[in-house]
């Protein structure tokens, strides 16, 4: 018995480790942290994923909102959570922008997280007030170049994705644009509709009703291909600025150190969920398309996005509010 005991203990230890690292995962409820208020696109996507995971895995998956500081408060809480796969983070493009935008982050974006899955991508649309006599991207560029004072454009916040998308457009087109930041997309849209500002990048789902009503013009989408909810709107890339792409996107993360088999299991489950017909329909209603990346591909995607947005922040001189 004394000779057998070490072997028995070793075998039990191996079984315990295997269960903890993914074979028995999930064995208790999972929490998905959303670092923004309820009701936004990030929250909507998180609740769709949570519902389907709960149905599939038989464990409750709950969404918790902890907003503030450009998404960093909730993100920091996840970064400092136990690396066991039971606390996840679902956040937006800000995650790749904040390292360049904020002077101090309470975590390291690459070191303190495991990058699990790309949830969805969503293009922004270049909107123009009808008072501007331009109906294409090239006509807009020519119009602005003829006016050295530039053109005023709105954004939902300084340093946000819509602001930096406009700055990328400004650089690519070689034109002068004057930024007017707002405290949210709603007041920015109100002033665009009223003509106090004349241009703005915004999400498709909330913008297209104004375009269809003739209150705004949609000149181009910022994705590499046209959107299914606005197929008649060309991409900016095909409108004379080849290679232009600046999407809003949403990703799922875990604390650094989560076992790879758990990361891969969650990634596989997310991929299954995103291809369900009802989920794809709900994503489309938000002007979004499902992500389709392995965990490794998503890690590479995040790193590329961080480089792109860092350049946009530097070129624009953007600072956090």
N, C-alpha and C positions, 0 to 999 in steps of 0.2 A: 504493500500500500504506500509506504514512504517513497518507493521508487516511482510509483504511478502518479502520485499527487502533483509533482511539478508539471507533468505532461497534461494532466486534467486541467490545472489552473491556466496553463498556456492556451489550451484549446478554448476554454471559457472566455479568456481575454480576447482571443481573436474573434470569437463570435460577437462579443460586446462591441468591439471596434467596428466590425463589419456593419452591425446594426446602426451604430451611431453615424457612420459615414455614408449611409444611403440605402442599404438593403431594406431596412425597416422604415425608412423615411417616406412620408411624415408619420410620426407616432403621437403627435399632439398638435394643437392649433398653431397656425402660422399667421404672422402679422405682416401686412404690407404697409409700409409707411409712405404717405404722400406728403411732401413738404410744401404743399399749397392748400388753400381753402377748398372746401367741398364745392362741387358743381362745375369746375373747369374740366378741360379735356383730360388732363392728367388723372384727375379723380375719377372721371367716367371710365377711362381705360382700366384703371386699377380695379374698379368694382366689377367690371366685366370679367377680368382675369380671375379675381377672387371667387366669384360665383361659380365659374366653371371648374376651378380647382377643387372647391368644396364638394361639388357634385361628383367629380371624378375620384378624388382621394378619400372621401369619407371623413375628412378632418376639416374643422371650421377654419376658413381663411378670412380674416377680418382686415378691413382697411382702416387705418388711423391717420387723421390729418393733423399735421403739426407745421403750420405755416410760419414764415418770417425770414428776413434777411436773405432774400433771393433764393430761397430753398435750402439754405445751409443749416438751419436749425434742425429740421427733421433729418437731413442727410447726415449730420454729425452724430445724431443719436444712433442711427443705423451703423455708422462706421465704428462706434464704440460698443456695439452689441456683441453677444457671444457668437462666434463663427460656426453655428450649428445648423444654419439654414432655416431657422424659425423666425427670423426677422429679416425682411427684404425691403428694398427701397424701389419705388417706381417714381421716376422724375423725368423732367423734360430737358430740352437743349441747354438750359442754364447750367447743367452739370459740366458741360464741356466749355462753357464761356467763363464761369466764375473764377477759375484759376488765373486767368489773365485780367479779369475785371476787378477783382477784390484784392486789396493790399494784403490781407491776412485771411486765410481760411483755417478753420479749426481742425482740418484733416487734409491729407494728401490724396488728391482725386485718383491717382493711379496706384498708390501704395496701399491705401486703406480700404479698398473695395475689391470684390470679385465681380467682374463684369459678366452678367448672366445671359441677358437676351435683349435684342432689339424688339420693342413691342410694335411700333408703328412709325411711319414717316408721313409728313404733311407739308405740302408746298405752301408758300405764301404767294399772294397775288399782288402785282403792282397796280395800284389804284390811282386814278387821276380824276380831278374835278372836271366837269364838262366845260368850265370856262377856259381851260387850257386847250388850244387848237392843235392837239396831237392825238392821233388815233393808233399809232404804232410806236414801238420802242424807238425805232430810228427817228421818227418824227419828233418824239419827245427829246431825244438827245440833241437833235439839231435846234430845237426850240430853246433849250437851256443854254447851249453854246452861244447862241445869238444874244444872250442876256447875261453879261458878266456878273451881275448881282446874284445870279443863281435862282433857285426855286425853293420855296419852303416846304418841307415835308414833316409829317407827324409820325410819332411812334408811341407805343404804349408805355415805354420807360427808357431811360438812358441805359444803354448796355444790354438791352434785351435782344431777342432774336430778330424782331422786326426792325429795330434800329440798326443793328449790325448788317442785316441783309441789305438795307438801303445804302449803307456805307460801302459794302462790297460792290453794289451796283454803281455807285458814284465813282469808285476807283476804276472799275472795268470800262465804264463809258467815258471816263476822262472829263467829267462835268462837275460843276459846282452846285452842291445841294446844301441847304441850311436846315439843320435839325431843330425841330420844336418838340421836346419831350413832354409827355402827358403822364398823369397818374392813372394809367389804365387804358385799355383799348376803347372802352365806351366813350369817354370824353374826347379822345382823339378822333374817333369816327364822327362824333357830333360836329366837331369843327371842320372836318373834311367835307361833310355833307353841306355845311353852311358856307364853305368857301373861304374860311379864315386861314386854312392851309390848303394846298392844292395837290399834294401827293402823299401816298402812304403805302407801305407794305402791310398786309394783314392776312389773317387766315381765310381760306376760301369759304368755309361753311357759313360764316357770319357776313361775309362781304357780298356774295353773289346775289342775294335778294335785292340789294341796293343797285347792283349792276343791271339786273333784269328789269328793274323799275325805271331805268334810265337816269338814276340819280348820280351814278358814278360810271367811269369807264375802266374796264379791265384790259390792261395792255399786255400782260404776260405773267406766267407762273414761274416760280423760282426753281422748280424741280427739273430734272434732266428729261422727263417725258411729260406729256400733257396729262391733266387730271381727268378722271372719269366723271367728276361732277361738273366740269367746265371744259368739255372737249373742244369747244370752239376757240378757247383762249390759247394762243401759242405759248411755247416756252420762251423765256428770255434768251436762252442759248440759241434757239432757231431764229430769233429775231435780230441777229446781228452781233451777239456777244457769245460766241461759241465757248463751251466749257463752263458757262456760268451755272452754278448750282448752290443753293443755300436753303436747305430744308429745316423745318422744325421737326423734331423727332423725340421719341419717348423710349426710355430704357429701363430695364430691371437689373438691380444690383443686390449683392449680399456683402456682409463684412468680409474683409480679407481673411484668408485662412479657411474658408468653408471647403470641405473636401470636394475634389473634382467630380466625384460620382454624384453628389447632390446637385452641384452646378449643372451637370449634364442632364440629370433627371428633370430639374425645373425647366431647363432650356427645351427639352423634348416635349414636356407638357405644354409649355407656352406655344410652341410651334403647332401642336395639335389643336389647341384652343383657337389660335388665330386663323386656322383654316376651316373652322366651323361656319356654316352659311350665315347663321344669325349674327355671329360676331363680325364677320366681314361686312355684313349689311350695316351694322351699327358704326363700324369704323368709317364706312363710306359716307354715312350721314354727317360725320365730322370732317369730311374731306381728307381722310387718312387712308393709307394702305398698310396692310399687315407687314411686319418685319419678317425676314426670312434669312436668319444668320445663325450659325453655330456660336457658341460662347467665344471661341477663338476669333472668329470673324468679327464679332461684335467688339471685342477688345481692340482689334486693329482699327475698326471704324471709329471708335471713340478717340483713339490717339490721333487719327487723321483730322477729325473734327476739332480737337483741341488746338492743333497747329493752325488750322484755317481761321478759327475765331480769334486766336491770339493775335494774328496779323491784323484782323479787322479792328480789334480793340486798339492796337497800337496805332494803326493808320488814322482812326477816328478820334483818338484821344479820349475815348469814352471813360467815364468814371461812374461807379455805383452811386445811386441816389442816397 
